Amino acid sequence: MQDEIYREIATAIEKQQPVVLATVARTRGSTPRKTGAKMVVRHDGSFFGTIGGGCGEAEVWQEAMDVLQDGRARIVTVDLTEPTDGDDKICGGVMDVFVERIG
């Protein structure tokens, strides 16, 4: 999967289309993906790869769209310890995800 992520980034660079790379930088407790998991978010909102799915991934996707606009890298902390609407935050851990624009 990692090679495919980098191919996706290379293709975007060749097409001169910025993308955002979201990388799980640190985890604490039980999380759906571990450190190093990656997701690429394209300028049209589509994405490739996964950092875990559910509300946490949606939260990172929204930040990625903001990073596409302002170009400022950031760390997004995804708290999966408290269930919200539904049961998709039941992992019990926390992930810090580094979100950066490329291109």
N, C-alpha and C positions, 0 to 999 in steps of 0.2 A: 504494500500500500504506500509506503514512503516514496518509492521510486515514482509511482503514479502521481503522487502529490507534487513532486518536483517537476514532472513532465507537464502537469497542468499549469504550474507557475511559468515554466519556460514558454509554453504556447501563448499564454497571456502577454508575456513580455514581447514575444515576436509580433503579436497583433497590436502592440502598444496599448493594451487595455490594463488598467490597474486592477489588482486583486488585493484581497486581505488574507493574510495567513494567520490563523488562530492556532496556537500551540499550548497544550496543557503543560504549564511550567512547574506546578507543584500540586500534590494532592494530600489530603489528610482524611483519614477514615476510609469508608467504603465509597468508591466512586465508579461510574460505569466504564471509564477509560483511565489509563494511567499516564504518568508523565511522558511527554513526547508525542502523544496523540495529536493529529493535525487535521485541520479543515481549511479549505480554500473557499472564500466567498468572492463571487464575481460581481462586476458592476451592475448586472441586471438582477441581482439578488439570489441567483441560483448558487449552489455550492457543491463542493466535491469533498469527500472524506467525512469524518465524524469525530466529534469530541465527546459523544455520549447520548445524543438525542434528547427528546423531551423539552421541558421548560428551560433547563440549563443551556441547551444548545440554542434555543430560540433567543435567550438573553444575550448570548455571545454573538449570534447572528445580528441582532439589532445594534450592538456596539460596533460590529464590523462594518455595517452600513454607515455608521457615523464616522468611523475611521476613514472610509473611502472618501467622505466629503471633506473632512478637516485635515487628514494626513497625520494626525497625532497618534502615535502608538500608546497603548495603555494596557494595564493589567485589569482583567475582569475577574472578580471573585464570585464564584457560583456556589451558593450554599444549598446543599441537597439534604440538609438535616431536618427541615420543617416542611411537612406536606402543605401544599396550597390547595387550589381547586383541583381535585383529582388525586391520583396516587402516583404521579410520575416523579416525585421528589423523595422517594423513600429509601434512597441508597444510604443516607446517613453520614455522608462525607462532605468535604469542601474542596473545590478545585480553583486554583489560580490559573487563568488563561491569558497568555501574552498575545495581544492582537496588534498586528502591524501591517501597514500598507506596503505593497511592493509594486514598483513600476510607476 
